[in-house]
C-alpha cells in the first residue's frame, strides 16, 4: 500500500492549464453584449514549458464567428500556467477543449452550455463502479512520448476518486495520442488531458 501511495504521489506532479479560465467577463466585447450574442470555439492549444501559446488549432465554432475569433486571440495572448511532467519539470502541453463566452438566458447561450458538457475520448469497461453506478466519467492527465505512446497516467487534480483513476490508467497502453510537432517540425513529448467514460461490465 505504501508503494502504491508513492506512485500516485509521483504521478500527481503532472499538471495542465485550463484554457477556459483564461476567459473572464471583462473579455466580453461591447459590440457582442449589445448584440446579445455568444460563441464557443473548440480548440487544440499547444502550450510551451514557459506557459506561452505556441499555436491554436480551431476545430469548430458554435455561435458568432467574430466573437469566437476574439476568444481565440485572447487565449493566444495570455500566458498560462506552465504544464508539468511527472517529475515536476516544465513540459509542453496539448490542451483540448472549449473556450466560450455566452449569455445563458438566450437560446444560443443554452446551446453552448449544453455542448460544453462532458464528452468522452475513450470508453472503458469496469468490473465495479462507485455507488452501484452503471457509468462513471473521469478526467485523466497523460504523459505522451514523441511517438504518441502514453508513458504515465494520473487523475486530473479535480478528480477525487483515486481508485477509479487507477483502474482507468491500467488501460493507458490503449490510449494512444497524436504525434505533436514543435515549431521546428520535430516531434514533442507532451502532457495532455483526456475524458474517459467507465462502463460497468455485464
C-alpha positions as CSV (number, residue, x, y, z in Angstrom):
1,X,0.0,0.0,0.0
2,X,2.9,2.4,0.8
3,X,4.5,1.7,-2.6
4,X,1.1,2.5,-4.4
5,X,0.8,5.7,-2.5
6,X,4.3,6.8,-3.6
7,X,3.4,6.0,-7.2
8,X,0.3,8.1,-7.0
9,X,2.1,11.0,-5.5
10,X,4.8,10.8,-8.1
11,X,2.3,11.0,-11.0
12,X,0.4,13.8,-9.2
13,X,3.2,16.2,-10.2
14,X,1.7,16.3,-13.7
15,X,-0.4,19.4,-14.5
16,X,-2.0,21.1,-17.4
17,X,-3.6,24.6,-17.7
18,X,-7.3,25.1,-18.3
19,X,-8.0,27.3,-21.2
20,X,-11.5,28.3,-20.1
21,X,-10.0,30.0,-17.0
22,X,-8.2,32.5,-19.3
23,X,-11.6,33.9,-20.4
24,X,-13.2,36.4,-18.0
25,X,-16.4,38.5,-18.2
26,X,-14.2,41.5,-18.9
27,X,-13.3,39.8,-22.2
28,X,-16.9,40.2,-23.5
29,X,-16.6,42.8,-26.3
30,X,-19.1,45.7,-26.0
31,X,-20.4,45.1,-29.5
32,X,-21.2,41.4,-28.6
33,X,-23.0,42.5,-25.5
34,X,-25.1,45.0,-27.5
35,X,-26.0,42.2,-30.0
36,X,-26.6,39.7,-27.1
37,X,-24.6,37.2,-29.0
38,X,-22.4,34.3,-27.7
39,X,-19.7,32.0,-29.0
40,X,-17.7,28.8,-28.4
41,X,-14.6,27.6,-30.1
42,X,-13.4,24.0,-29.6
43,X,-9.6,24.2,-29.9
44,X,-6.4,22.3,-29.5
45,X,-3.8,24.6,-28.0
46,X,-0.1,23.8,-27.7
47,X,1.4,25.4,-24.6
48,X,5.2,25.8,-24.2
49,X,7.0,24.9,-21.0
50,X,7.1,28.6,-20.1
51,X,3.3,29.0,-20.4
52,X,3.2,30.9,-23.7
53,X,0.9,29.6,-26.5
54,X,2.8,28.0,-29.4
55,X,-0.3,27.6,-31.6
56,X,-4.0,27.2,-31.5
57,X,-6.0,24.9,-33.9
58,X,-9.7,25.7,-34.1
59,X,-11.7,22.5,-34.6
60,X,-15.2,24.0,-34.7
61,X,-17.1,27.1,-33.8
62,X,-20.6,27.5,-32.3
63,X,-22.3,30.8,-32.5
64,X,-20.9,34.1,-33.6
65,X,-17.7,33.5,-35.6
66,X,-16.3,37.0,-35.0
67,X,-16.6,36.6,-31.2
68,X,-15.1,33.1,-31.4
69,X,-12.1,34.5,-33.2
70,X,-11.8,37.2,-30.5
71,X,-11.8,34.4,-27.8
72,X,-9.0,32.5,-29.7
73,X,-6.9,35.7,-29.8
74,X,-7.4,36.1,-26.0
75,X,-6.1,32.6,-25.5
76,X,-3.1,33.2,-27.7
77,X,-2.2,36.5,-26.0
78,X,-2.5,35.2,-22.4
79,X,0.3,33.4,-20.6
80,X,-0.9,30.2,-19.0
81,X,0.3,28.1,-16.0
82,X,3.2,26.0,-17.4
83,X,2.4,22.3,-17.9
84,X,4.5,20.0,-15.8
85,X,5.8,16.5,-16.4
86,X,5.5,13.6,-13.9
87,X,8.8,14.6,-12.4
88,X,7.5,18.2,-11.9
89,X,9.7,19.7,-14.7
90,X,8.2,22.2,-17.1
91,X,6.8,20.4,-20.2
92,X,4.9,21.1,-23.4
93,X,1.1,20.7,-23.0
94,X,-1.6,19.9,-25.6
95,X,-4.9,21.3,-24.2
96,X,-8.1,20.3,-25.9
97,X,-11.4,21.9,-25.0
98,X,-13.9,24.7,-25.4
99,X,-13.3,28.4,-24.9
100,X,-16.6,30.2,-24.6
101,X,-18.4,33.3,-23.5
102,X,-22.2,33.4,-23.6
103,X,-25.4,34.8,-22.3
104,X,-27.2,31.9,-20.6
105,X,-30.6,33.4,-20.9
106,X,-30.5,33.1,-24.7
107,X,-31.2,30.1,-26.8
108,X,-27.7,30.3,-28.2
109,X,-26.2,30.5,-24.7
110,X,-28.1,27.4,-23.7
111,X,-26.9,25.5,-26.8
112,X,-23.3,26.4,-25.9
113,X,-23.8,25.4,-22.3
114,X,-25.1,22.0,-23.4
115,X,-22.2,21.5,-25.8
116,X,-19.6,22.3,-23.1
117,X,-20.7,19.2,-21.2
118,X,-18.5,16.0,-20.7
119,X,-17.7,14.2,-24.0
120,X,-15.6,11.0,-23.6
121,X,-12.4,10.5,-25.5
122,X,-12.4,6.8,-24.5
123,X,-14.9,4.2,-23.3
124,X,-13.5,1.6,-20.9
125,X,-15.1,-1.4,-19.2
126,X,-15.1,-1.6,-15.4
127,X,-15.9,-4.6,-13.1
128,X,-17.1,-2.2,-10.3
129,X,-18.1,1.4,-10.1
130,X,-18.8,3.7,-7.1
131,X,-22.3,3.6,-5.6
132,X,-23.6,1.0,-8.0
133,X,-23.5,3.3,-11.0
134,X,-23.7,1.8,-14.5
135,X,-21.4,4.5,-15.9
136,X,-18.9,7.0,-14.4
137,X,-17.0,9.8,-16.0
138,X,-13.4,10.7,-15.1
139,X,-10.7,13.1,-16.3
140,X,-7.1,11.9,-16.6
141,X,-3.8,13.5,-17.3
142,X,-1.4,11.7,-19.6
143,X,2.3,12.0,-20.3
144,X,2.8,11.2,-24.0
145,X,6.2,10.4,-25.7
146,X,7.3,11.6,-29.2
147,X,5.7,8.6,-30.9
148,X,2.3,9.2,-29.3
149,X,2.6,6.5,-26.7
150,X,1.3,7.1,-23.2
151,X,4.1,6.7,-20.7
152,X,2.4,7.9,-17.5
153,X,-1.2,8.5,-16.4
154,X,-2.9,10.0,-13.3
155,X,-6.2,11.6,-12.3
156,X,-6.9,15.2,-13.1
157,X,-6.4,17.3,-9.9
158,X,-10.2,18.0,-9.7
159,X,-11.0,14.2,-9.6
160,X,-11.1,12.8,-6.1
161,X,-11.6,9.1,-6.8
162,X,-8.1,7.8,-6.8
163,X,-9.1,4.1,-7.2
164,X,-11.3,4.8,-10.3
165,X,-8.4,6.8,-11.9
166,X,-6.0,3.9,-11.2
167,X,-8.4,1.5,-12.9
168,X,-8.8,3.8,-15.9
169,X,-5.0,4.3,-16.1
170,X,-4.4,0.5,-16.3
171,X,-5.6,0.9,-19.9
172,X,-3.1,3.6,-20.7
173,X,-1.4,1.4,-23.4
174,X,-4.6,1.7,-25.5
175,X,-4.8,5.5,-25.1
176,X,-2.5,6.4,-28.0
177,X,-2.4,10.2,-28.7
178,X,-1.5,12.1,-31.8
179,X,2.1,12.9,-32.6
180,X,2.7,16.6,-31.9
181,X,5.3,18.6,-33.8
182,X,7.1,21.6,-32.4
183,X,7.9,24.9,-34.2
184,X,11.0,23.3,-35.7
185,X,8.9,20.3,-37.1
186,X,10.4,17.8,-34.7
187,X,8.0,15.6,-32.6
188,X,7.5,16.6,-29.0
189,X,6.8,14.7,-25.7
190,X,3.9,16.4,-24.0
191,X,1.2,16.4,-21.3
192,X,-2.4,16.2,-22.3
193,X,-5.8,15.5,-20.7
194,X,-8.5,13.0,-21.7
195,X,-12.0,12.2,-20.6
196,X,-12.9,8.6,-20.0
197,X,-16.4,7.1,-19.6
198,X,-16.1,3.9,-17.4
199,X,-19.0,1.5,-18.2
200,X,-19.9,-1.4,-15.9
201,X,-19.2,-4.8,-17.5
202,X,-22.1,-7.2,-17.6
